Amino acid sequence: MTVTEAPRDVVEAPARPAPSPPPTGLAAVVGSGDPRTVGRLFIGTSLLFLLMAGVVAVLVGFERVDLSGFEVLDSDIVRQLFTLQSIAAVFLGVLPLLIGLATAVVPLQVGASTVAFPRASAAAYWTFLASGGVVLAAYALDGGPFGGDAEAVSLFVAAFIALLVALAVATVSVVTTVLTLRAPGMTLRRTPLFSWSMVVGGTVWLLTLPVLAAVMLLVYLDLQYGQQFLGGSDGVYDRIAWVFWQPTLYVVAVPALGIIADVVPVFARRRHHRHAVAMGLIGLFGALSFGAWAQIGFSVDGQSNPTDWLYDGVWIAVGFLAIVPVAGLLGLWAATLAGGRVRMGTPLILALFAGLLIGGGVAAGAVTVIEEVDVVTTTWASGQELLVVAGTLLAAAAGLAFWAPKLYGKLLPDGLVRLGATVLALGAGVAAVAYGIAGLYDQPRAVAASLDGVSEIDTVETLNLVAAVGLVAAVVGGLAIVTALVAPTGRRTVADDPWDGHTLEWATSSPPPVGNFAAVPEVTSEAPLYDARYSDASAGPAESTEAPA
Amino acid sequence: MAASSADIEVFAGAPEAEPPRPRVLLVGSALASGAAAMVVLALVAVYARMRADVIAGGDRWLPEDVTVQLSPGNMGMVTLLMSAVTVAWAVYSLRNDDRVHAYLAFGLSILLGAATSPPWPTAGSSSAWASPARRRRCSSSRSPGCTWP
C-alpha cells in the first residue's frame, strides 16, 4: 500500500514564518535601542557640538584681544556667542558625551545585557539631537540669550527645556541600570568606579537639571506673557549661568573621576588603592557639587539682586571642601601607581592630564570664594570653568581610548590620541592661566561689560591674546582626538581584553555580541578579572595585591 | 481543603520559580518622580524668592503695576489637570488591553497639551504688553519704554 498521507505530527505542526532579517543601514541606526549604538550616537554628536563650541570660544577669545571694541563681529553677536560657548560645551557636549559613554559601557561593567530602558535611551538621543539642533537654529535666528528676536528667544528656551528633559531621561536609564541590573554578587560596594560615579553624578544631575528646566519654564512663560518678571532675553542667561559656576560646575566632573579611577589601576597592574575610600570620595564630591541653591537672585525688574549666598559660610565651605575629595583621589591614584608596575598606555596619559586639570580647576575654585581676592565675576572664573570642562573632556577621551575595543571594536591610534591630548591639555591650561591672571587684573567675565575697574589694559589684552592662542591649540588637539576616533587603525581585529582589565566588560568579546554576555559569572570582588588573573581565589585577594611579573 | 498526595505529585515536576525580577520600573519611576519633584520645588522656591524680595523692598505683592495674565494661566492649569485624568485613563486602558480607549485617551491628552500652550495668540496674550509688535520691540529690557516701571 502506498502511503500518501503525511504523518499526523508533521501535518499539525504550525508553519513558522521565516524570521525577518535584522535591519541594516539607516534603519538599523534610527530604530535601534541597542545601548552601544545609542551610546555611539551620543558620543559622535556631542563631539561635533564640542568642536563647534571650541570654535565659538576661539572667536570670543580673539574678540577680547582688543578691549576698546569688537573687531570682527557685532557686539550683540559676541554677547550671544559668549553664552553659546558655555551652553554648547556643557549641555550639547560634555554631558551627552558622558551619557553616551555610560550608555554603552555601564551595562558591560555591571554585567547587564542592556540598559534598563533601551527605548527611552534611544528616544532621549533623538530628542537631544533635535532639540540641540533647534537651540543652534534659534541662535542663528538671533534668538539666543541677549537675542533680538523675541520669537526666536522663546524657541531657544523651549528647545533648551526639551534638551534638559532628554538628558534627564537618558540619565535615569543609566542610573537605573546600575541600581537594578548588576550581575550576581556585584553589590554596590563592588561596582566599578565609573558606574558608581554615574550613580552619584547622575543622581545629582537629576536633582539639578529639573531645577534649571523649571526656571527655563518660568522664563518661557515670562517671554510669552509680557516679560514683566525676568527681564526678557537679557535675563535668560542669568537664569542659566549658575550651572557654569561652582559648585554646580563640578557636577559635570563627577563621572570623569570615575573614568580616571577605572583607568589608573589597570595601567598600574594592581588593584585600586582603597577602593571603598575612592567610592566615598566620589560620593562626597558629588554631594558637594549640588548647587541649585546658589543661583543668581531673581528680581522683578530683570536685574540681578545681590546674591545672599555669595561669600556666605556655606558657599565658602563648599569651595574649600571640594578640594578634599579631589585631592584624596589624586593621592589614591598616586599610591596605586607607586605600588604597581606602570605602563604608560594612552588612556593613562589622558587620565593623568584630566586629573591634573580637574584638580587645578577645583583649587582655583577655592580661591574664588575668598572675599578679599574678589575674582568671582572676573575671567578667573572663566579660567576655572575651562580647567574643569577641559579636564572632564580629557577624562572622557581617556574613556574612549580605554573602551574603544568595546565601543568600536578597535584600538585608537596611540600617536594621534597622545598628540591631541597633549596639545588639548597644554592649550586649555595656558588659556586658563592667562584668563586667571587677567581676572586678577579685574577683567570682567562677561564680554561687553564695563572695563572701568580693569587695571593694566595692555597687559590684560596681551593675556587675552595668549588665552586665544591657547584655545586654538585646545581645539586643534580636540580635532586630533576626534580624527583618531574615525581614522582606520589598520588592525582588523582587537583582543577581547587588550589592557588586562579588571572589571566585567573585559570578560566579553570586542565588540560585544548582542546581549553582551553568554553567561555572567558570580562576582566576588570589585576587580573580578584581576582576581581570576593574579590571585589565588581560595585565599582571596589582598587590598594591595600587586600583579606578578 | 488540604492538598492531596496526587496534587503534590503534579507540582513536583513543575519548573522552579523564576528569580524575582529586578525592580527596574520601580527604581526608574522613583528617579523620574524625584526629578519631577525638583521641578515643583524649584517653581515654589522661585515664587517664594521673588515674593520675599518684593516684600523686603517695602512693596506689596503683587506689585501694583504688574498685570498678571490670569486667564491663560488658570486655563493652562485646568487643562493640565484635565490631561492628568486622560493620561490616567490611558494607563488604565493599556492595563486592560483596551486599545481603542487607549488611543482615545492619548489623543485627548495630546489635544489638551496643545491647548495648554497654543502657538497662536490667545485672549490673554493679546494685551498691549504681549502683542507681537511689542515683543519684537522689547526683546531687550534695555529698549526704551520696555523696562518694567
Interface residues (C-beta under 8 A of the other chain):
Chain A: A116 F117 F146 G147 G148 D149 A150 E151 V153 A168 V169 V172 S173 V175 T176 L179 T180 L181 T203 L206 L207 T208 L209 P210 V211 A213 A214 V215 L217 L218 L221 L223 Q224 Y225 G226 Q227 Q228 F229 G231 G232 S233 D234 G235 A292 G297 F298 S299 V300 D301 G302 N305
Chain B: P22 R23 V24 V27 G28 L31 A32 G34 A35 A36 M38 V39 V40 L41 A42 L43 V46 R49 M50 D53 V54 P63 V66 T67 Q69 P72 G73 S117 G124 S125 S127 W129 A130 R135 R136 C138 S139 S140 S141 R142 C146 T147 W148
